[in-house]
Amino acid sequence: MVFAATLSTVHELGYARATVDRIAAAAGVAKTTIYRRWPSKGALIVDCLLDAFGPVPLEGASRAELMSSAIRWIAAKISEPGVGDAFAGVFSDAVSDPALREVLSTRLQDPYRLALQDALDEPENRVLFFIDVVVATLLHRMGMTGEPMVDGDVAALIEMVLLYFADSAGPA
């Protein structure tokens, strides 16, 4: 109930105006109830995103199919109401908040990074680059237009990313 209220509030008001007070009111709980479980809005948003994203569906028989499915999955998730805004907002807050950055890294990014490393048999630095390019591109589009990336552009992103990763050693 709190996660749904959080995404709904972020979707309706935007990340910056979606305060813990407003999220609590939308969830029908006291603000103290939220703060007992989450020490900050950022921590709440990270857990909300974990719930919204779920596990990455690594589908396909080849590296290209696995990467394509992962890109389409995150593009679809970021386009869900409130999710892209919440992700971009908490990411932006983390730039100047080392504690939130640590939460984002360990709780949100690491599980997906590890799953991709295992599935793609790639080293950490290459998987981080994959995540950086894909997520940053999708969030940038949402931030610049207010809309998620259209399917044709997601397909073009997939093509570009697959070109880079076609050689398993990658560029130096």
C-alpha atoms as an extended CHARMM CRD file, in Angstrom:
* protein
*
       172  EXT
         1         1  MET       CA              0.0000000000        0.0000000000        0.0000000000  PROA      1               0.0000000000
         2         2  VAL       CA              2.8420000000        2.4380000000        0.8150000000  PROA      2               0.0000000000
         3         3  PHE       CA              4.6720000000        1.6170000000       -2.4360000000  PROA      3               0.0000000000
         4         4  ALA       CA              1.5690000000        2.1730000000       -4.5540000000  PROA      4               0.0000000000
         5         5  ALA       CA              0.8830000000        5.4410000000       -2.7360000000  PROA      5               0.0000000000
         6         6  THR       CA              4.4970000000        6.4990000000       -3.2450000000  PROA      6               0.0000000000
         7         7  LEU       CA              4.4760000000        5.9180000000       -7.0050000000  PROA      7               0.0000000000
         8         8  SER       CA              1.0350000000        7.4850000000       -7.3350000000  PROA      8               0.0000000000
         9         9  THR       CA              2.1470000000       10.5710000000       -5.4130000000  PROA      9               0.0000000000
        10        10  VAL       CA              5.3570000000       10.8810000000       -7.4340000000  PROA      10              0.0000000000
        11        11  HSD       CA              3.3830000000       10.4690000000      -10.6590000000  PROA      11              0.0000000000
        12        12  GLU       CA              0.8320000000       13.0910000000       -9.6150000000  PROA      12              0.0000000000
        13        13  LEU       CA              3.1190000000       15.6840000000       -7.9970000000  PROA      13              0.0000000000
        14        14  GLY       CA              6.6110000000       14.9170000000       -9.2700000000  PROA      14              0.0000000000
        15        15  TYR       CA              9.4910000000       13.6100000000       -7.2110000000  PROA      15              0.0000000000
        16        16  ALA       CA             10.4190000000       16.9030000000       -5.5140000000  PROA      16              0.0000000000
        17        17  ARG       CA              6.8770000000       17.6440000000       -4.2980000000  PROA      17              0.0000000000
        18        18  ALA       CA              6.1850000000       14.0430000000       -3.2430000000  PROA      18              0.0000000000
        19        19  THR       CA              7.1000000000       14.5740000000        0.3910000000  PROA      19              0.0000000000
        20        20  VAL       CA              6.9020000000       11.8830000000        3.0490000000  PROA      20              0.0000000000
        21        21  ASP       CA              3.9200000000       13.8110000000        4.5040000000  PROA      21              0.0000000000
        22        22  ARG       CA              2.0570000000       13.5900000000        1.2030000000  PROA      22              0.0000000000
        23        23  ILE       CA              3.0080000000        9.9510000000        0.6350000000  PROA      23              0.0000000000
        24        24  ALA       CA              1.8190000000        9.0490000000        4.1450000000  PROA      24              0.0000000000
        25        25  ALA       CA             -1.4860000000       10.8520000000        3.5640000000  PROA      25              0.0000000000
        26        26  ALA       CA             -1.9840000000        9.0440000000        0.2510000000  PROA      26              0.0000000000
        27        27  ALA       CA             -1.2150000000        5.7030000000        1.9370000000  PROA      27              0.0000000000
        28        28  GLY       CA             -3.5460000000        6.4800000000        4.8510000000  PROA      28              0.0000000000
        29        29  VAL       CA             -0.7920000000        6.0710000000        7.4380000000  PROA      29              0.0000000000
        30        30  ALA       CA              1.0040000000        8.3810000000        9.8250000000  PROA      30              0.0000000000
        31        31  LYS       CA              4.3020000000        9.9070000000        8.7250000000  PROA      31              0.0000000000
        32        32  THR       CA              5.9100000000        8.2240000000       11.7440000000  PROA      32              0.0000000000
        33        33  THR       CA              4.8170000000        4.8480000000       10.3810000000  PROA      33              0.0000000000
        34        34  ILE       CA              6.8810000000        5.4810000000        7.2470000000  PROA      34              0.0000000000
        35        35  TYR       CA              9.8800000000        6.8100000000        9.1710000000  PROA      35              0.0000000000
        36        36  ARG       CA              9.8780000000        3.7320000000       11.4250000000  PROA      36              0.0000000000
        37        37  ARG       CA             10.6220000000        1.6010000000        8.3730000000  PROA      37              0.0000000000
        38        38  TRP       CA             12.4810000000        4.0240000000        6.0920000000  PROA      38              0.0000000000
        39        39  PRO       CA             14.8780000000        6.6400000000        7.4990000000  PROA      39              0.0000000000
        40        40  SER       CA             14.4190000000        8.9400000000        4.5080000000  PROA      40              0.0000000000
        41        41  LYS       CA             12.3840000000        9.5550000000        1.3860000000  PROA      41              0.0000000000
        42        42  GLY       CA             15.3350000000        8.2440000000       -0.6210000000  PROA      42              0.0000000000
        43        43  ALA       CA             15.3880000000        4.9230000000        1.2350000000  PROA      43              0.0000000000
        44        44  LEU       CA             11.6150000000        4.6010000000        0.7100000000  PROA      44              0.0000000000
        45        45  ILE       CA             11.9850000000        5.3030000000       -3.0050000000  PROA      45              0.0000000000
        46        46  VAL       CA             14.7750000000        2.7170000000       -3.3830000000  PROA      46              0.0000000000
        47        47  ASP       CA             12.6060000000        0.0210000000       -1.7850000000  PROA      47              0.0000000000
        48        48  CYS       CA              9.6630000000        1.1670000000       -3.8750000000  PROA      48              0.0000000000
        49        49  LEU       CA             11.7810000000        0.8280000000       -7.0340000000  PROA      49              0.0000000000
        50        50  LEU       CA             13.0070000000       -2.6180000000       -5.9850000000  PROA      50              0.0000000000
        51        51  ASP       CA              9.3860000000       -3.6630000000       -5.6020000000  PROA      51              0.0000000000
        52        52  ALA       CA              8.3960000000       -2.1240000000       -8.9420000000  PROA      52              0.0000000000
        53        53  PHE       CA             11.3360000000       -3.6040000000      -10.8580000000  PROA      53              0.0000000000
        54        54  GLY       CA             11.4100000000       -7.1050000000       -9.3900000000  PROA      54              0.0000000000
        55        55  PRO       CA             14.0630000000       -9.4370000000      -10.7830000000  PROA      55              0.0000000000
        56        56  VAL       CA             15.5330000000       -8.7180000000      -14.2030000000  PROA      56              0.0000000000
        57        57  PRO       CA             14.0870000000      -11.2060000000      -16.6960000000  PROA      57              0.0000000000
        58        58  LEU       CA             17.1540000000      -12.5660000000      -18.4320000000  PROA      58              0.0000000000
        59        59  GLU       CA             15.5270000000      -14.2530000000      -21.3920000000  PROA      59              0.0000000000
        60        60  GLY       CA             17.1700000000      -15.5280000000      -24.5290000000  PROA      60              0.0000000000
        61        61  ALA       CA             19.5890000000      -18.1130000000      -25.7740000000  PROA      61              0.0000000000
        62        62  SER       CA             22.2840000000      -15.6640000000      -26.8680000000  PROA      62              0.0000000000
        63        63  ARG       CA             24.0870000000      -12.6720000000      -25.3520000000  PROA      63              0.0000000000
        64        64  ALA       CA             22.2930000000      -10.3910000000      -27.7850000000  PROA      64              0.0000000000
        65        65  GLU       CA             18.8840000000      -11.7670000000      -26.7820000000  PROA      65              0.0000000000
        66        66  LEU       CA             19.7260000000      -11.4840000000      -23.0720000000  PROA      66              0.0000000000
        67        67  MET       CA             20.8840000000       -7.8940000000      -23.4580000000  PROA      67              0.0000000000
        68        68  SER       CA             17.9290000000       -6.9670000000      -25.6530000000  PROA      68              0.0000000000
        69        69  SER       CA             15.4460000000       -8.3900000000      -23.1640000000  PROA      69              0.0000000000
        70        70  ALA       CA             17.1510000000       -6.5630000000      -20.2820000000  PROA      70              0.0000000000
        71        71  ILE       CA             17.0480000000       -3.2390000000      -22.1660000000  PROA      71              0.0000000000
        72        72  ARG       CA             13.4000000000       -3.6570000000      -23.1560000000  PROA      72              0.0000000000
        73        73  TRP       CA             12.5430000000       -4.6170000000      -19.5640000000  PROA      73              0.0000000000
        74        74  ILE       CA             14.1580000000       -1.5390000000      -17.9860000000  PROA      74              0.0000000000
        75        75  ALA       CA             12.6830000000        0.7230000000      -20.6790000000  PROA      75              0.0000000000
        76        76  ALA       CA              9.2170000000       -0.6480000000      -19.8990000000  PROA      76              0.0000000000
        77        77  LYS       CA              9.7210000000       -0.3000000000      -16.1320000000  PROA      77              0.0000000000
        78        78  ILE       CA             10.9630000000        3.2950000000      -16.4030000000  PROA      78              0.0000000000
        79        79  SER       CA              7.8840000000        4.1450000000      -18.4760000000  PROA      79              0.0000000000
        80        80  GLU       CA              5.4600000000        2.9670000000      -15.7590000000  PROA      80              0.0000000000
        81        81  PRO       CA              3.6270000000        5.8480000000      -14.0050000000  PROA      81              0.0000000000
        82        82  GLY       CA              5.8190000000        7.3480000000      -11.2990000000  PROA      82              0.0000000000
        83        83  VAL       CA              8.7070000000        4.9160000000      -11.7390000000  PROA      83              0.0000000000
        84        84  GLY       CA             10.8840000000        6.9530000000      -14.0950000000  PROA      84              0.0000000000
        85        85  ASP       CA             10.2930000000       10.1210000000      -12.0870000000  PROA      85              0.0000000000
        86        86  ALA       CA             11.0740000000        8.3460000000       -8.8040000000  PROA      86              0.0000000000
        87        87  PHE       CA             14.2140000000        6.7640000000      -10.2590000000  PROA      87              0.0000000000
        88        88  ALA       CA             15.4850000000       10.0250000000      -11.7470000000  PROA      88              0.0000000000
        89        89  GLY       CA             14.6940000000       11.9470000000       -8.5590000000  PROA      89              0.0000000000
        90        90  VAL       CA             16.4100000000        9.5890000000       -6.1510000000  PROA      90              0.0000000000
        91        91  PHE       CA             19.3470000000        9.2970000000       -8.5530000000  PROA      91              0.0000000000
        92        92  SER       CA             19.6530000000       13.0820000000       -8.6520000000  PROA      92              0.0000000000
        93        93  ASP       CA             19.4750000000       13.3260000000       -4.8520000000  PROA      93              0.0000000000
        94        94  ALA       CA             22.2260000000       10.6990000000       -4.5690000000  PROA      94              0.0000000000
        95        95  VAL       CA             24.6790000000       12.9200000000       -6.4360000000  PROA      95              0.0000000000
        96        96  SER       CA             25.0850000000       15.0660000000       -3.3110000000  PROA      96              0.0000000000
        97        97  ASP       CA             24.1330000000       12.4600000000       -0.6830000000  PROA      97              0.0000000000
        98        98  PRO       CA             26.8250000000        9.7940000000       -0.1530000000  PROA      98              0.0000000000
        99        99  ALA       CA             24.6190000000        7.7080000000        2.1600000000  PROA      99              0.0000000000
       100       100  LEU       CA             21.8180000000        7.5750000000       -0.4130000000  PROA      100             0.0000000000
       101       101  ARG       CA             24.3530000000        6.8410000000       -3.1560000000  PROA      101             0.0000000000
       102       102  GLU       CA             25.5400000000        3.8410000000       -1.1230000000  PROA      102             0.0000000000
       103       103  VAL       CA             21.9470000000        2.6140000000       -0.7130000000  PROA      103             0.0000000000
       104       104  LEU       CA             21.3370000000        2.9900000000       -4.4520000000  PROA      104             0.0000000000
       105       105  SER       CA             24.5300000000        1.1710000000       -5.3070000000  PROA      105             0.0000000000
       106       106  THR       CA             24.2160000000       -1.7410000000       -2.8950000000  PROA      106             0.0000000000
       107       107  ARG       CA             20.4540000000       -2.2640000000       -2.7880000000  PROA      107             0.0000000000
       108       108  LEU       CA             19.3440000000       -1.2890000000       -6.2860000000  PROA      108             0.0000000000
       109       109  GLN       CA             22.2430000000       -1.5790000000       -8.7210000000  PROA      109             0.0000000000
       110       110  ASP       CA             24.2940000000       -4.4520000000       -7.2990000000  PROA      110             0.0000000000
       111       111  PRO       CA             21.6650000000       -7.2130000000       -7.5420000000  PROA      111             0.0000000000
       112       112  TYR       CA             21.0490000000       -6.3800000000      -11.2180000000  PROA      112             0.0000000000
       113       113  ARG       CA             24.7500000000       -5.9580000000      -11.9280000000  PROA      113             0.0000000000
       114       114  LEU       CA             25.5510000000       -9.3480000000      -10.4170000000  PROA      114             0.0000000000
       115       115  ALA       CA             22.7490000000      -11.0730000000      -12.3410000000  PROA      115             0.0000000000
       116       116  LEU       CA             23.9420000000       -9.4980000000      -15.6010000000  PROA      116             0.0000000000
       117       117  GLN       CA             27.5860000000      -10.3430000000      -14.8910000000  PROA      117             0.0000000000
       118       118  ASP       CA             26.6480000000      -13.9600000000      -14.3540000000  PROA      118             0.0000000000
       119       119  ALA       CA             24.3240000000      -14.2050000000      -17.3590000000  PROA      119             0.0000000000
       120       120  LEU       CA             26.6410000000      -12.3740000000      -19.7620000000  PROA      120             0.0000000000
       121       121  ASP       CA             29.9400000000      -13.6420000000      -18.3460000000  PROA      121             0.0000000000
       122       122  GLU       CA             31.2600000000      -10.0840000000      -18.3800000000  PROA      122             0.0000000000
       123       123  PRO       CA             33.4960000000       -8.3190000000      -15.8510000000  PROA      123             0.0000000000
       124       124  GLU       CA             32.0490000000       -5.7570000000      -13.4750000000  PROA      124             0.0000000000
       125       125  ASN       CA             33.3590000000       -2.7020000000      -15.3420000000  PROA      125             0.0000000000
       126       126  ARG       CA             31.6960000000       -3.7490000000      -18.6140000000  PROA      126             0.0000000000
       127       127  VAL       CA             28.3730000000       -4.5400000000      -16.9550000000  PROA      127             0.0000000000
       128       128  LEU       CA             28.4730000000       -1.2050000000      -15.1350000000  PROA      128             0.0000000000
       129       129  PHE       CA             29.0670000000        0.4850000000      -18.4930000000  PROA      129             0.0000000000
       130       130  PHE       CA             26.0830000000       -1.4070000000      -19.9470000000  PROA      130             0.0000000000
       131       131  ILE       CA             23.8920000000       -0.2620000000      -17.0400000000  PROA      131             0.0000000000
       132       132  ASP       CA             25.2080000000        3.3200000000      -17.2300000000  PROA      132             0.0000000000
       133       133  VAL       CA             24.5700000000        3.6920000000      -20.9530000000  PROA      133             0.0000000000
       134       134  VAL       CA             21.1130000000        2.1240000000      -20.9320000000  PROA      134             0.0000000000
       135       135  VAL       CA             19.6730000000        3.6440000000      -17.7600000000  PROA      135             0.0000000000
       136       136  ALA       CA             21.1970000000        7.0730000000      -18.3380000000  PROA      136             0.0000000000
       137       137  THR       CA             19.8540000000        7.2130000000      -21.8780000000  PROA      137             0.0000000000
       138       138  LEU       CA             16.3570000000        6.2060000000      -20.7940000000  PROA      138             0.0000000000
       139       139  LEU       CA             16.2760000000        8.6190000000      -17.8540000000  PROA      139             0.0000000000
       140       140  HSD       CA             17.7220000000       11.4460000000      -19.9340000000  PROA      140             0.0000000000
       141       141  ARG       CA             14.9450000000       11.0440000000      -22.4980000000  PROA      141             0.0000000000
       142       142  MET       CA             12.3100000000       11.0780000000      -19.7660000000  PROA      142             0.0000000000
       143       143  GLY       CA             13.9040000000       14.1220000000      -18.1520000000  PROA      143             0.0000000000
       144       144  MET       CA             14.1680000000       16.0590000000      -21.3910000000  PROA      144             0.0000000000
       145       145  THR       CA             10.7500000000       15.2310000000      -22.8340000000  PROA      145             0.0000000000
       146       146  GLY       CA              8.6450000000       14.1090000000      -19.8810000000  PROA      146             0.0000000000
       147       147  GLU       CA              7.8860000000       10.9680000000      -21.8680000000  PROA      147             0.0000000000
       148       148  PRO       CA              9.4460000000        7.5080000000      -21.9490000000  PROA      148             0.0000000000
       149       149  MET       CA             11.5160000000        6.4820000000      -24.9430000000  PROA      149             0.0000000000
       150       150  VAL       CA              9.4030000000        5.1970000000      -27.8470000000  PROA      150             0.0000000000
       151       151  ASP       CA              9.8410000000        1.6230000000      -29.0630000000  PROA      151             0.0000000000
       152       152  GLY       CA             11.7250000000        2.6310000000      -32.2140000000  PROA      152             0.0000000000
       153       153  ASP       CA             14.3000000000        4.5210000000      -30.1750000000  PROA      153             0.0000000000
       154       154  VAL       CA             14.6120000000        1.6300000000      -27.7010000000  PROA      154             0.0000000000
       155       155  ALA       CA             15.3420000000       -0.6110000000      -30.6960000000  PROA      155             0.0000000000
       156       156  ALA       CA             18.0350000000        1.8370000000      -31.8750000000  PROA      156             0.0000000000
       157       157  LEU       CA             19.5430000000        1.9090000000      -28.3710000000  PROA      157             0.0000000000
       158       158  ILE       CA             19.6530000000       -1.8860000000      -28.3910000000  PROA      158             0.0000000000
       159       159  GLU       CA             21.4330000000       -1.8630000000      -31.7540000000  PROA      159             0.0000000000
       160       160  MET       CA             24.0590000000        0.5970000000      -30.5250000000  PROA      160             0.0000000000
       161       161  VAL       CA             24.6760000000       -1.2780000000      -27.2810000000  PROA      161             0.0000000000
       162       162  LEU       CA             24.8900000000       -4.6360000000      -29.0390000000  PROA      162             0.0000000000
       163       163  LEU       CA             27.4760000000       -3.2670000000      -31.4630000000  PROA      163             0.0000000000
       164       164  TYR       CA             29.7220000000       -2.3160000000      -28.5590000000  PROA      164             0.0000000000
       165       165  PHE       CA             29.2550000000       -5.6650000000      -26.8140000000  PROA      165             0.0000000000
       166       166  ALA       CA             29.4430000000       -7.8190000000      -29.9660000000  PROA      166             0.0000000000
       167       167  ASP       CA             33.1290000000       -8.4210000000      -29.3010000000  PROA      167             0.0000000000
       168       168  SER       CA             33.2040000000       -9.9750000000      -25.8400000000  PROA      168             0.0000000000
       169       169  ALA       CA             36.5610000000       -8.3280000000      -25.1610000000  PROA      169             0.0000000000
       170       170  GLY       CA             35.1850000000       -4.9010000000      -26.1190000000  PROA      170             0.0000000000
       171       171  PRO       CA             37.2150000000       -1.8370000000      -26.9750000000  PROA      171             0.0000000000
       172       172  ALA       CA             40.2750000000       -1.1500000000      -24.8460000000  PROA      172             0.0000000000
